[in-house]
Amino acid sequence: MFEYFSFFLKDLSFSFVILTVGFILGWIIYNNLVLRDVSLKDALFNKDNFAAWIEFIGAFVFPVLYLSSHAIKGAASDNIFVDLAVCTGYTVFYIVILTVLRLLSKSIVSLINAEDDHGKVCLNKEICEQKNVGAALFSVTLSVIFVSFIKYIDFIDIIEGIGASILIKVLLFILFVLVAMVCYSIVLRKKTTLFKEIFIDNNAAAGIGLLGFIFAVQTIVSGIIDAYTTDFEIITVALVIAVCLVIYGILSVLFKRIFTAIVKVDVWNEIYEQNNVGAAIGQAALYIGIAMIIVNFIM
């Protein structure tokens, strides 16, 4: 009994150290590098900025803690101190990569040739100064994508000679998520544009719809890649992902039309014209529910 208790204490202490290192390091980098042109503390506590809280929790707290917890999985050595050093290294690496990608997303947004009443669109200022909830949700969406493929990077597997498999998984994930996002934007372009809704119109409902869609897509792609881990063949996996995403798209349109016919409400108008957050949450729930059904069917 004492041995189990001792093991629990060691494991708890081990996890606590990793999570603490990850959170502190993440906060230092996030506050002083990612958001260096705005005041996060002021936005969170003095201005009571809901958009800043969404960004802080969804694009910082959850990703950092998730990646830190992912770094803890599996023992790297029988020596707990070596294991601690390795897991800490993973945590630092994951957070640095997440930071680089977040900075890249900020640069991409700044390249958009769009202006609102406050001037040229800037991701950080949209969130922390203009209280744009849609922009915060856009940032969270990107964080969901980043975290989903960063977790596949494993130094030990690379050292053992299976780095090519990791690279293929990462590229497959990025490729299909980007294709899905392009398709989503093309569908929207018939009546409006994604960036206009989020950054110009400050449409929170549009941000929720995008987040739900991307979360569902990454659920399908990640679920299939993980399901074929032991028998990974790129052509088979790519074909299964493509078929599942097509099925996902068909079912999403079908169920949305059925719902629209039943309640006799134009969901599109509610989300993109009326900025109906409730309707957007319902649509996001539909996306995620269909994705989970597909993944569980495959597994």
Secondary structure, DSSP 4 states (H G I P E B T S, - for coil): -HHHHHHHHHHHHHHHHHHHHHHHHHHHHIIIIITTTS-HHIIIIIS--HHHHHHHIIIIIHHHHHHHHHHHSS-S-SSHHHHHHHHHHHHHHHHHHHHHHHHHHHHHHHTS--EETTEE--HHHHHHTS--HHHHHHHHHHHHHHHHHHTT--HHHHHTT-HHHHHHHHHHHHHHHHHHHHHHHHHHHTT--HHIIIIIS--HHHHHHHHHHHHHHHHHHHHHHHHTSTT--HHHHHHHHHHHHHHHHHHHHHHHHHHHHHHT--HHHHHHTS--HHHHHHHHHHHHHHHHHHHHHH-
